[in-house]
Amino acid sequence: MPPNRGFQWQPVSGGRHAFDMAARRAESGLIVNALCGVEVSSDELQQIAPEVDWIREKTCMECWEILKFRQQ
Ligand SMILES: [Zn+2]
């Protein structure tokens, strides 16, 4: 199983962050953390992000580094 399996990138306000699947499946109304520790409401995370957000929001380099490290 690839080590990065179970993570998903999602644009939220403030950037594209990587979230694990537990966060993706969190109940409504909870606060969940991206890999870098940024807090996002589960409701925002589970929305289907508008396509423009994928373009507009910058990739979070902290999440990126964490995933890269985990893949080594
Ligand atoms: Zn992040």
PDB file of the backbone (N, CA, C, O) and the ligand in Angstrom, with CONECT records:
HET     ZN  A 101       1
ATOM      1  N   MET A   1       0.851  -1.187   0.000  1.00  0.00           N
ATOM      2  CA  MET A   1       0.000   0.000   0.000  1.00  0.00           C
ATOM      3  C   MET A   1       0.893   1.245   0.000  1.00  0.00           C
ATOM      4  O   MET A   1       1.769   1.370   0.856  1.00  0.00           O
ATOM      5  N   PRO A   2       0.689   2.143  -0.922  1.00  0.00           N
ATOM      6  CA  PRO A   2       1.508   3.362  -0.939  1.00  0.00           C
ATOM      7  C   PRO A   2       1.308   4.130   0.367  1.00  0.00           C
ATOM      8  O   PRO A   2       0.189   4.215   0.871  1.00  0.00           O
ATOM      9  N   PRO A   3       2.376   4.684   0.910  1.00  0.00           N
ATOM     10  CA  PRO A   3       2.269   5.357   2.211  1.00  0.00           C
ATOM     11  C   PRO A   3       1.369   6.579   2.187  1.00  0.00           C
ATOM     12  O   PRO A   3       0.845   6.988   3.224  1.00  0.00           O
ATOM     13  N   ASN A   4       1.188   7.156   1.028  1.00  0.00           N
ATOM     14  CA  ASN A   4       0.368   8.369   0.995  1.00  0.00           C
ATOM     15  C   ASN A   4      -1.101   8.055   0.809  1.00  0.00           C
ATOM     16  O   ASN A   4      -1.926   8.965   0.729  1.00  0.00           O
ATOM     17  N   ARG A   5      -1.438   6.769   0.739  1.00  0.00           N
ATOM     18  CA  ARG A   5      -2.827   6.408   0.535  1.00  0.00           C
ATOM     19  C   ARG A   5      -3.659   6.839   1.750  1.00  0.00           C
ATOM     20  O   ARG A   5      -3.208   6.729   2.890  1.00  0.00           O
ATOM     21  N   GLY A   6      -4.843   7.315   1.500  1.00  0.00           N
ATOM     22  CA  GLY A   6      -5.674   7.748   2.605  1.00  0.00           C
ATOM     23  C   GLY A   6      -5.611   9.240   2.855  1.00  0.00           C
ATOM     24  O   GLY A   6      -6.231   9.759   3.783  1.00  0.00           O
ATOM     25  N   PHE A   7      -4.848   9.925   2.006  1.00  0.00           N
ATOM     26  CA  PHE A   7      -4.825  11.386   2.116  1.00  0.00           C
ATOM     27  C   PHE A   7      -5.436  11.990   0.882  1.00  0.00           C
ATOM     28  O   PHE A   7      -5.414  11.413  -0.206  1.00  0.00           O
ATOM     29  N   GLN A   8      -5.981  13.167   1.083  1.00  0.00           N
ATOM     30  CA  GLN A   8      -6.613  13.819  -0.041  1.00  0.00           C
ATOM     31  C   GLN A   8      -6.371  15.316   0.055  1.00  0.00           C
ATOM     32  O   GLN A   8      -6.506  15.910   1.124  1.00  0.00           O
ATOM     33  N   TRP A   9      -6.017  15.910  -1.054  1.00  0.00           N
ATOM     34  CA  TRP A   9      -5.858  17.364  -1.102  1.00  0.00           C
ATOM     35  C   TRP A   9      -7.214  18.007  -1.254  1.00  0.00           C
ATOM     36  O   TRP A   9      -8.090  17.513  -1.965  1.00  0.00           O
ATOM     37  N   GLN A  10      -7.364  19.127  -0.564  1.00  0.00           N
ATOM     38  CA  GLN A  10      -8.631  19.837  -0.655  1.00  0.00           C
ATOM     39  C   GLN A  10      -8.381  21.332  -0.534  1.00  0.00           C
ATOM     40  O   GLN A  10      -7.723  21.771   0.409  1.00  0.00           O
ATOM     41  N   PRO A  11      -8.888  22.111  -1.461  1.00  0.00           N
ATOM     42  CA  PRO A  11      -8.760  23.557  -1.290  1.00  0.00           C
ATOM     43  C   PRO A  11      -9.773  24.047  -0.257  1.00  0.00           C
ATOM     44  O   PRO A  11     -10.971  23.798  -0.390  1.00  0.00           O
ATOM     45  N   VAL A  12      -9.299  24.729   0.750  1.00  0.00           N
ATOM     46  CA  VAL A  12     -10.171  25.374   1.734  1.00  0.00           C
ATOM     47  C   VAL A  12      -9.711  26.820   1.822  1.00  0.00           C
ATOM     48  O   VAL A  12      -8.739  27.195   1.166  1.00  0.00           O
ATOM     49  N   SER A  13     -10.377  27.628   2.607  1.00  0.00           N
ATOM     50  CA  SER A  13      -9.919  29.005   2.694  1.00  0.00           C
ATOM     51  C   SER A  13      -8.509  29.013   3.266  1.00  0.00           C
ATOM     52  O   SER A  13      -8.249  28.432   4.319  1.00  0.00           O
ATOM     53  N   GLY A  14      -7.608  29.674   2.562  1.00  0.00           N
ATOM     54  CA  GLY A  14      -6.236  29.746   3.038  1.00  0.00           C
ATOM     55  C   GLY A  14      -5.289  28.797   2.348  1.00  0.00           C
ATOM     56  O   GLY A  14      -4.088  28.838   2.615  1.00  0.00           O
ATOM     57  N   GLY A  15      -5.777  27.947   1.473  1.00  0.00           N
ATOM     58  CA  GLY A  15      -4.846  27.116   0.726  1.00  0.00           C
ATOM     59  C   GLY A  15      -5.357  25.706   0.487  1.00  0.00           C
ATOM     60  O   GLY A  15      -6.378  25.284   1.030  1.00  0.00           O
ATOM     61  N   ARG A  16      -4.603  24.992  -0.351  1.00  0.00           N
ATOM     62  CA  ARG A  16      -4.876  23.564  -0.579  1.00  0.00           C
ATOM     63  C   ARG A  16      -4.092  22.780   0.454  1.00  0.00           C
ATOM     64  O   ARG A  16      -2.862  22.822   0.472  1.00  0.00           O
ATOM     65  N   HIS A  17      -4.791  22.077   1.301  1.00  0.00           N
ATOM     66  CA  HIS A  17      -4.152  21.280   2.334  1.00  0.00           C
ATOM     67  C   HIS A  17      -4.467  19.812   2.113  1.00  0.00           C
ATOM     68  O   HIS A  17      -5.425  19.454   1.428  1.00  0.00           O
ATOM     69  N   ALA A  18      -3.626  18.967   2.717  1.00  0.00           N
ATOM     70  CA  ALA A  18      -3.871  17.528   2.667  1.00  0.00           C
ATOM     71  C   ALA A  18      -4.551  17.095   3.966  1.00  0.00           C
ATOM     72  O   ALA A  18      -4.151  17.486   5.062  1.00  0.00           O
ATOM     73  N   PHE A  19      -5.573  16.290   3.807  1.00  0.00           N
ATOM     74  CA  PHE A  19      -6.345  15.794   4.952  1.00  0.00           C
ATOM     75  C   PHE A  19      -6.390  14.281   4.904  1.00  0.00           C
ATOM     76  O   PHE A  19      -6.429  13.686   3.827  1.00  0.00           O
ATOM     77  N   ASP A  20      -6.385  13.664   6.071  1.00  0.00           N
ATOM     78  CA  ASP A  20      -6.525  12.205   6.048  1.00  0.00           C
ATOM     79  C   ASP A  20      -8.007  11.838   5.949  1.00  0.00           C
ATOM     80  O   ASP A  20      -8.887  12.685   6.106  1.00  0.00           O
ATOM     81  N   MET A  21      -8.254  10.580   5.691  1.00  0.00           N
ATOM     82  CA  MET A  21      -9.614  10.168   5.398  1.00  0.00           C
ATOM     83  C   MET A  21     -10.524  10.273   6.617  1.00  0.00           C
ATOM     84  O   MET A  21     -11.734  10.448   6.473  1.00  0.00           O
ATOM     85  N   ALA A  22      -9.954  10.168   7.812  1.00  0.00           N
ATOM     86  CA  ALA A  22     -10.765  10.336   9.023  1.00  0.00           C
ATOM     87  C   ALA A  22     -11.345  11.747   9.068  1.00  0.00           C
ATOM     88  O   ALA A  22     -12.499  11.948   9.446  1.00  0.00           O
ATOM     89  N   ALA A  23     -10.527  12.710   8.677  1.00  0.00           N
ATOM     90  CA  ALA A  23     -11.010  14.092   8.653  1.00  0.00           C
ATOM     91  C   ALA A  23     -12.084  14.261   7.588  1.00  0.00           C
ATOM     92  O   ALA A  23     -13.073  14.966   7.784  1.00  0.00           O
ATOM     93  N   ARG A  24     -11.867  13.606   6.471  1.00  0.00           N
ATOM     94  CA  ARG A  24     -12.852  13.699   5.381  1.00  0.00           C
ATOM     95  C   ARG A  24     -14.203  13.126   5.787  1.00  0.00           C
ATOM     96  O   ARG A  24     -15.249  13.546   5.293  1.00  0.00           O
ATOM     97  N   ARG A  25     -14.158  12.165   6.689  1.00  0.00           N
ATOM     98  CA  ARG A  25     -15.413  11.502   7.069  1.00  0.00           C
ATOM     99  C   ARG A  25     -15.968  12.019   8.395  1.00  0.00           C
ATOM    100  O   ARG A  25     -16.954  11.487   8.906  1.00  0.00           O
ATOM    101  N   ALA A  26     -15.342  13.045   8.948  1.00  0.00           N
ATOM    102  CA  ALA A  26     -15.779  13.559  10.251  1.00  0.00           C
ATOM    103  C   ALA A  26     -17.227  14.033  10.187  1.00  0.00           C
ATOM    104  O   ALA A  26     -17.716  14.468   9.145  1.00  0.00           O
ATOM    105  N   GLU A  27     -17.894  13.937  11.333  1.00  0.00           N
ATOM    106  CA  GLU A  27     -19.273  14.401  11.410  1.00  0.00           C
ATOM    107  C   GLU A  27     -19.356  15.897  11.158  1.00  0.00           C
ATOM    108  O   GLU A  27     -18.378  16.628  11.315  1.00  0.00           O
ATOM    109  N   SER A  28     -20.530  16.329  10.770  1.00  0.00           N
ATOM    110  CA  SER A  28     -20.786  17.745  10.564  1.00  0.00           C
ATOM    111  C   SER A  28     -20.587  18.521  11.867  1.00  0.00           C
ATOM    112  O   SER A  28     -20.921  18.036  12.948  1.00  0.00           O
ATOM    113  N   GLY A  29     -20.042  19.722  11.751  1.00  0.00           N
ATOM    114  CA  GLY A  29     -19.919  20.596  12.907  1.00  0.00           C
ATOM    115  C   GLY A  29     -18.653  20.405  13.722  1.00  0.00           C
ATOM    116  O   GLY A  29     -18.501  21.033  14.770  1.00  0.00           O
ATOM    117  N   LEU A  30     -17.749  19.564  13.275  1.00  0.00           N
ATOM    118  CA  LEU A  30     -16.494  19.356  13.995  1.00  0.00           C
ATOM    119  C   LEU A  30     -15.377  20.198  13.386  1.00  0.00           C
ATOM    120  O   LEU A  30     -15.473  20.675  12.255  1.00  0.00           O
ATOM    121  N   ILE A  31     -14.315  20.364  14.173  1.00  0.00           N
ATOM    122  CA  ILE A  31     -13.098  20.993  13.670  1.00  0.00           C
ATOM    123  C   ILE A  31     -12.091  19.877  13.411  1.00  0.00           C
ATOM    124  O   ILE A  31     -11.811  19.063  14.292  1.00  0.00           O
ATOM    125  N   VAL A  32     -11.563  19.848  12.224  1.00  0.00           N
ATOM    126  CA  VAL A  32     -10.571  18.824  11.882  1.00  0.00           C
ATOM    127  C   VAL A  32      -9.265  19.519  11.482  1.00  0.00           C
ATOM    128  O   VAL A  32      -9.251  20.708  11.163  1.00  0.00           O
ATOM    129  N   ASN A  33      -8.190  18.767  11.504  1.00  0.00           N
ATOM    130  CA  ASN A  33      -6.876  19.322  11.194  1.00  0.00           C
ATOM    131  C   ASN A  33      -6.345  18.789   9.876  1.00  0.00           C
ATOM    132  O   ASN A  33      -6.473  17.604   9.568  1.00  0.00           O
ATOM    133  N   ALA A  34      -5.755  19.675   9.114  1.00  0.00           N
ATOM    134  CA  ALA A  34      -4.952  19.239   7.966  1.00  0.00           C
ATOM    135  C   ALA A  34      -3.663  18.633   8.503  1.00  0.00           C
ATOM    136  O   ALA A  34      -3.377  18.731   9.697  1.00  0.00           O
ATOM    137  N   LEU A  35      -2.895  18.017   7.639  1.00  0.00           N
ATOM    138  CA  LEU A  35      -1.638  17.409   8.087  1.00  0.00           C
ATOM    139  C   LEU A  35      -0.713  18.422   8.739  1.00  0.00           C
ATOM    140  O   LEU A  35       0.023  18.089   9.668  1.00  0.00           O
ATOM    141  N   CYS A  36      -0.748  19.646   8.262  1.00  0.00           N
ATOM    142  CA  CYS A  36       0.126  20.689   8.802  1.00  0.00           C
ATOM    143  C   CYS A  36      -0.411  21.264  10.101  1.00  0.00           C
ATOM    144  O   CYS A  36       0.285  22.033  10.764  1.00  0.00           O
ATOM    145  N   GLY A  37      -1.640  20.905  10.482  1.00  0.00           N
ATOM    146  CA  GLY A  37      -2.193  21.380  11.743  1.00  0.00           C
ATOM    147  C   GLY A  37      -3.231  22.478  11.603  1.00  0.00           C
ATOM    148  O   GLY A  37      -3.847  22.879  12.590  1.00  0.00           O
ATOM    149  N   VAL A  38      -3.432  22.968  10.386  1.00  0.00           N
ATOM    150  CA  VAL A  38      -4.451  23.993  10.168  1.00  0.00           C
ATOM    151  C   VAL A  38      -5.830  23.435  10.519  1.00  0.00           C
ATOM    152  O   VAL A  38      -6.158  22.302  10.165  1.00  0.00           O
ATOM    153  N   GLU A  39      -6.619  24.227  11.207  1.00  0.00           N
ATOM    154  CA  GLU A  39      -7.953  23.780  11.596  1.00  0.00           C
ATOM    155  C   GLU A  39      -8.996  24.259  10.604  1.00  0.00           C
ATOM    156  O   GLU A  39      -9.011  25.420  10.196  1.00  0.00           O
ATOM    157  N   VAL A  40      -9.865  23.334  10.229  1.00  0.00           N
ATOM    158  CA  VAL A  40     -10.901  23.611   9.246  1.00  0.00           C
ATOM    159  C   VAL A  40     -12.178  22.956   9.752  1.00  0.00           C
ATOM    160  O   VAL A  40     -12.123  21.900  10.382  1.00  0.00           O
ATOM    161  N   SER A  41     -13.320  23.566   9.486  1.00  0.00           N
ATOM    162  CA  SER A  41     -14.555  22.899   9.880  1.00  0.00           C
ATOM    163  C   SER A  41     -14.820  21.732   8.926  1.00  0.00           C
ATOM    164  O   SER A  41     -14.561  21.811   7.726  1.00  0.00           O
ATOM    165  N   SER A  42     -15.340  20.657   9.499  1.00  0.00           N
ATOM    166  CA  SER A  42     -15.612  19.470   8.679  1.00  0.00           C
ATOM    167  C   SER A  42     -16.610  19.796   7.577  1.00  0.00           C
ATOM    168  O   SER A  42     -16.585  19.195   6.503  1.00  0.00           O
ATOM    169  N   ASP A  43     -17.488  20.753   7.857  1.00  0.00           N
ATOM    170  CA  ASP A  43     -18.475  21.117   6.838  1.00  0.00           C
ATOM    171  C   ASP A  43     -17.806  21.728   5.608  1.00  0.00           C
ATOM    172  O   ASP A  43     -18.161  21.428   4.468  1.00  0.00           O
ATOM    173  N   GLU A  44     -16.826  22.594   5.875  1.00  0.00           N
ATOM    174  CA  GLU A  44     -16.123  23.200   4.743  1.00  0.00           C
ATOM    175  C   GLU A  44     -15.328  22.143   3.984  1.00  0.00           C
ATOM    176  O   GLU A  44     -15.293  22.133   2.753  1.00  0.00           O
ATOM    177  N   LEU A  45     -14.698  21.264   4.736  1.00  0.00           N
ATOM    178  CA  LEU A  45     -13.862  20.237   4.123  1.00  0.00           C
ATOM    179  C   LEU A  45     -14.672  19.316   3.213  1.00  0.00           C
ATOM    180  O   LEU A  45     -14.188  18.868   2.174  1.00  0.00           O
ATOM    181  N   GLN A  46     -15.893  19.046   3.614  1.00  0.00           N
ATOM    182  CA  GLN A  46     -16.679  18.062   2.872  1.00  0.00           C
ATOM    183  C   GLN A  46     -17.500  18.660   1.748  1.00  0.00           C
ATOM    184  O   GLN A  46     -18.165  17.946   0.998  1.00  0.00           O
ATOM    185  N   GLN A  47     -17.447  19.969   1.641  1.00  0.00           N
ATOM    186  CA  GLN A  47     -18.089  20.573   0.480  1.00  0.00           C
ATOM    187  C   GLN A  47     -17.319  20.187  -0.772  1.00  0.00           C
ATOM    188  O   GLN A  47     -16.108  19.968  -0.736  1.00  0.00           O
ATOM    189  N   ILE A  48     -18.027  20.111  -1.850  1.00  0.00           N
ATOM    190  CA  ILE A  48     -17.330  19.970  -3.123  1.00  0.00           C
ATOM    191  C   ILE A  48     -16.750  21.340  -3.456  1.00  0.00           C
ATOM    192  O   ILE A  48     -17.476  22.314  -3.653  1.00  0.00           O
ATOM    193  N   ALA A  49     -15.429  21.386  -3.514  1.00  0.00           N
ATOM    194  CA  ALA A  49     -14.793  22.682  -3.730  1.00  0.00           C
ATOM    195  C   ALA A  49     -15.070  23.160  -5.148  1.00  0.00           C
ATOM    196  O   ALA A  49     -14.962  22.391  -6.103  1.00  0.00           O
ATOM    197  N   PRO A  50     -15.427  24.433  -5.281  1.00  0.00           N
ATOM    198  CA  PRO A  50     -15.585  24.983  -6.633  1.00  0.00           C
ATOM    199  C   PRO A  50     -14.265  24.874  -7.388  1.00  0.00           C
ATOM    200  O   PRO A  50     -13.189  25.010  -6.807  1.00  0.00           O
ATOM    201  N   GLU A  51     -14.364  24.630  -8.667  1.00  0.00           N
ATOM    202  CA  GLU A  51     -13.143  24.394  -9.447  1.00  0.00           C
ATOM    203  C   GLU A  51     -12.171  25.568  -9.351  1.00  0.00           C
ATOM    204  O   GLU A  51     -10.954  25.394  -9.399  1.00  0.00           O
ATOM    205  N   VAL A  52     -12.729  26.748  -9.217  1.00  0.00           N
ATOM    206  CA  VAL A  52     -11.867  27.928  -9.153  1.00  0.00           C
ATOM    207  C   VAL A  52     -10.968  27.893  -7.915  1.00  0.00           C
ATOM    208  O   VAL A  52      -9.863  28.436  -7.936  1.00  0.00           O
ATOM    209  N   ASP A  53     -11.435  27.261  -6.847  1.00  0.00           N
ATOM    210  CA  ASP A  53     -10.609  27.167  -5.638  1.00  0.00           C
ATOM    211  C   ASP A  53      -9.328  26.379  -5.881  1.00  0.00           C
ATOM    212  O   ASP A  53      -8.285  26.678  -5.299  1.00  0.00           O
ATOM    213  N   TRP A  54      -9.413  25.376  -6.743  1.00  0.00           N
ATOM    214  CA  TRP A  54      -8.223  24.577  -7.040  1.00  0.00           C
ATOM    215  C   TRP A  54      -7.155  25.423  -7.715  1.00  0.00           C
ATOM    216  O   TRP A  54      -5.957  25.182  -7.567  1.00  0.00           O
ATOM    217  N   ILE A  55      -7.615  26.411  -8.454  1.00  0.00           N
ATOM    218  CA  ILE A  55      -6.681  27.282  -9.164  1.00  0.00           C
ATOM    219  C   ILE A  55      -6.216  28.410  -8.253  1.00  0.00           C
ATOM    220  O   ILE A  55      -5.043  28.786  -8.242  1.00  0.00           O
ATOM    221  N   ARG A  56      -7.160  28.935  -7.497  1.00  0.00           N
ATOM    222  CA  ARG A  56      -6.896  30.138  -6.714  1.00  0.00           C
ATOM    223  C   ARG A  56      -6.067  29.862  -5.462  1.00  0.00           C
ATOM    224  O   ARG A  56      -5.180  30.638  -5.108  1.00  0.00           O
ATOM    225  N   GLU A  57      -6.365  28.753  -4.805  1.00  0.00           N
ATOM    226  CA  GLU A  57      -5.689  28.498  -3.530  1.00  0.00           C
ATOM    227  C   GLU A  57      -4.311  27.893  -3.770  1.00  0.00           C
ATOM    228  O   GLU A  57      -4.131  27.028  -4.627  1.00  0.00           O
ATOM    229  N   LYS A  58      -3.363  28.362  -3.005  1.00  0.00           N
ATOM    230  CA  LYS A  58      -1.997  27.849  -3.135  1.00  0.00           C
ATOM    231  C   LYS A  58      -1.849  26.527  -2.393  1.00  0.00           C
ATOM    232  O   LYS A  58      -2.468  26.308  -1.352  1.00  0.00           O
ATOM    233  N   THR A  59      -1.026  25.661  -2.942  1.00  0.00           N
ATOM    234  CA  THR A  59      -0.719  24.416  -2.242  1.00  0.00           C
ATOM    235  C   THR A  59       0.042  24.728  -0.957  1.00  0.00           C
ATOM    236  O   THR A  59       0.994  25.508  -0.958  1.00  0.00           O
ATOM    237  N   CYS A  60      -0.389  24.111   0.129  1.00  0.00           N
ATOM    238  CA  CYS A  60       0.284  24.289   1.414  1.00  0.00           C
ATOM    239  C   CYS A  60       1.601  23.515   1.389  1.00  0.00           C
ATOM    240  O   CYS A  60       1.611  22.290   1.267  1.00  0.00           O
ATOM    241  N   MET A  61       2.701  24.241   1.504  1.00  0.00           N
ATOM    242  CA  MET A  61       4.006  23.577   1.404  1.00  0.00           C
ATOM    243  C   MET A  61       4.303  22.717   2.628  1.00  0.00           C
ATOM    244  O   MET A  61       5.068  21.756   2.549  1.00  0.00           O
ATOM    245  N   GLU A  62       3.698  23.065   3.748  1.00  0.00           N
ATOM    246  CA  GLU A  62       3.899  22.232   4.945  1.00  0.00           C
ATOM    247  C   GLU A  62       3.273  20.857   4.769  1.00  0.00           C
ATOM    248  O   GLU A  62       3.895  19.840   5.076  1.00  0.00           O
ATOM    249  N   CYS A  63       2.057  20.829   4.278  1.00  0.00           N
ATOM    250  CA  CYS A  63       1.396  19.545   4.005  1.00  0.00           C
ATOM    251  C   CYS A  63       2.209  18.767   2.973  1.00  0.00           C
ATOM    252  O   CYS A  63       2.389  17.554   3.085  1.00  0.00           O
ATOM    253  N   TRP A  64       2.688  19.483   1.980  1.00  0.00           N
ATOM    254  CA  TRP A  64       3.440  18.853   0.896  1.00  0.00           C
ATOM    255  C   TRP A  64       4.705  18.194   1.445  1.00  0.00           C
ATOM    256  O   TRP A  64       5.032  17.061   1.092  1.00  0.00           O
ATOM    257  N   GLU A  65       5.403  18.912   2.302  1.00  0.00           N
ATOM    258  CA  GLU A  65       6.637  18.378   2.895  1.00  0.00           C
ATOM    259  C   GLU A  65       6.346  17.157   3.770  1.00  0.00           C
ATOM    260  O   GLU A  65       7.101  16.184   3.766  1.00  0.00           O
ATOM    261  N   ILE A  66       5.252  17.221   4.512  1.00  0.00           N
ATOM    262  CA  ILE A  66       4.898  16.095   5.387  1.00  0.00           C
ATOM    263  C   ILE A  66       4.619  14.851   4.550  1.00  0.00           C
ATOM    264  O   ILE A  66       5.075  13.756   4.878  1.00  0.00           O
ATOM    265  N   LEU A  67       3.864  15.031   3.465  1.00  0.00           N
ATOM    266  CA  LEU A  67       3.563  13.886   2.602  1.00  0.00           C
ATOM    267  C   LEU A  67       4.825  13.355   1.937  1.00  0.00           C
ATOM    268  O   LEU A  67       5.002  12.144   1.801  1.00  0.00           O
ATOM    269  N   LYS A  68       5.692  14.257   1.528  1.00  0.00           N
ATOM    270  CA  LYS A  68       6.933  13.850   0.879  1.00  0.00           C
ATOM    271  C   LYS A  68       7.786  13.029   1.852  1.00  0.00           C
ATOM    272  O   LYS A  68       8.353  11.996   1.495  1.00  0.00           O
ATOM    273  N   PHE A  69       7.856  13.513   3.063  1.00  0.00           N
ATOM    274  CA  PHE A  69       8.626  12.827   4.101  1.00  0.00           C
ATOM    275  C   PHE A  69       8.058  11.431   4.355  1.00  0.00           C
ATOM    276  O   PHE A  69       8.806  10.469   4.524  1.00  0.00           O
ATOM    277  N   ARG A  70       6.738  11.333   4.379  1.00  0.00           N
ATOM    278  CA  ARG A  70       6.103  10.037   4.650  1.00  0.00           C
ATOM    279  C   ARG A  70       6.322   9.050   3.519  1.00  0.00           C
ATOM    280  O   ARG A  70       6.261   7.838   3.728  1.00  0.00           O
ATOM    281  N   GLN A  71       6.574   9.554   2.337  1.00  0.00           N
ATOM    282  CA  GLN A  71       6.746   8.662   1.194  1.00  0.00           C
ATOM    283  C   GLN A  71       8.159   8.121   1.087  1.00  0.00           C
ATOM    284  O   GLN A  71       8.422   7.226   0.284  1.00  0.00           O
ATOM    285  N   GLN A  72       9.069   8.655   1.887  1.00  0.00           N
ATOM    286  CA  GLN A  72      10.462   8.204   1.798  1.00  0.00           C
ATOM    287  C   GLN A  72      10.650   6.878   2.528  1.00  0.00           C
ATOM    288  O   GLN A  72      11.758   6.343   2.560  1.00  0.00           O
TER     289      GLN A  72
HETATM  290 ZN    ZN A 101      -1.425  22.440   5.152  1.00  0.00          ZN2+
END
